[in-house]
């Protein structure tokens, strides 16, 4: 995931922007593993193989 995507991504549950970012693995071009966090509704979205999974968790 490119860091510049943080400027446009919002929580699909509550539409909060900007999301927090925790990086586990990053190369010189993008974030490979980590997670995005919405502080408003306390939902986490994983980043795996450079792709953010923005599907809301069950129950939201």
C-alpha positions as a Markdown table, in Angstrom:
| # | Residue | x | y | z |
|---|---|---|---|---|
| 1 | Unk | 0.0 | 0.0 | 0.0 |
| 2 | Unk | 1.4 | 3.4 | -0.9 |
| 3 | Unk | 1.6 | 5.8 | 2.0 |
| 4 | Unk | -0.2 | 8.5 | 0.0 |
| 5 | Unk | -3.4 | 6.3 | 0.2 |
| 6 | Unk | -3.7 | 7.4 | 3.8 |
| 7 | Unk | -4.8 | 10.8 | 2.5 |
| 8 | Unk | -7.9 | 9.3 | 0.9 |
| 9 | Unk | -8.8 | 6.2 | 3.0 |
| 10 | Unk | -11.6 | 6.5 | 5.5 |
| 11 | Unk | -13.2 | 4.0 | 7.8 |
| 12 | Unk | -16.0 | 2.1 | 6.0 |
| 13 | Unk | -17.9 | 1.8 | 9.3 |
| 14 | Unk | -18.1 | 5.4 | 10.5 |
| 15 | Unk | -16.4 | 7.3 | 7.6 |
| 16 | Unk | -13.7 | 8.7 | 10.0 |
| 17 | Unk | -10.6 | 10.1 | 8.4 |
| 18 | Unk | -7.6 | 9.9 | 8.8 |
| 19 | Unk | -6.9 | 6.4 | 9.9 |
| 20 | Unk | -4.0 | 5.4 | 12.1 |
| 21 | Unk | -1.2 | 3.3 | 10.7 |
| 22 | Unk | 0.9 | 0.5 | 12.2 |
| 23 | Unk | 3.7 | -0.7 | 9.9 |
| 24 | Unk | 5.1 | -4.2 | 10.4 |
| 25 | Unk | 7.0 | -4.5 | 7.1 |
| 26 | Unk | 7.8 | -1.8 | 4.5 |
| 27 | Unk | 10.1 | -1.6 | 1.5 |
| 28 | Unk | 11.4 | 1.5 | -0.2 |
| 29 | Unk | 8.1 | 1.8 | -2.2 |
| 30 | Unk | 5.2 | 0.7 | -0.1 |
| 31 | Unk | 3.8 | -0.8 | 3.1 |
| 32 | Unk | 3.9 | -4.5 | 2.8 |
| 33 | Unk | 2.4 | -5.6 | 6.1 |
| 34 | Unk | 0.6 | -3.8 | 8.9 |
| 35 | Unk | -2.8 | -2.5 | 9.8 |
| 36 | Unk | -4.9 | 0.6 | 9.7 |
| 37 | Unk | -6.9 | 1.7 | 12.8 |
| 38 | Unk | -10.0 | 3.8 | 13.2 |
| 39 | Unk | -9.8 | 5.5 | 16.6 |
| 40 | Unk | -13.4 | 6.5 | 16.5 |
| 41 | Unk | -15.0 | 3.1 | 16.3 |
| 42 | Unk | -11.8 | 1.1 | 17.3 |
| 43 | Unk | -11.8 | -1.2 | 14.3 |
| 44 | Unk | -8.6 | -2.5 | 12.7 |
| 45 | Unk | -8.0 | -3.2 | 9.0 |
| 46 | Unk | -5.1 | -5.5 | 8.1 |
| 47 | Unk | -2.6 | -4.7 | 5.3 |
| 48 | Unk | -1.3 | -8.0 | 3.8 |
| 49 | Unk | 0.9 | -8.3 | 0.6 |
| 50 | Unk | 0.6 | -4.5 | 0.2 |
| 51 | Unk | -3.2 | -4.6 | 0.0 |
| 52 | Unk | -5.4 | -3.0 | 2.7 |
| 53 | Unk | -8.5 | -5.1 | 3.6 |
| 54 | Unk | -11.1 | -2.5 | 4.2 |
| 55 | Unk | -14.1 | -4.9 | 4.7 |
| 56 | Unk | -15.9 | -4.1 | 7.9 |
| 57 | Unk | -15.7 | -6.8 | 10.5 |
| 58 | Unk | -18.8 | -8.8 | 11.3 |
| 59 | Unk | -21.1 | -7.1 | 13.7 |
| 60 | Unk | -20.4 | -3.6 | 12.4 |
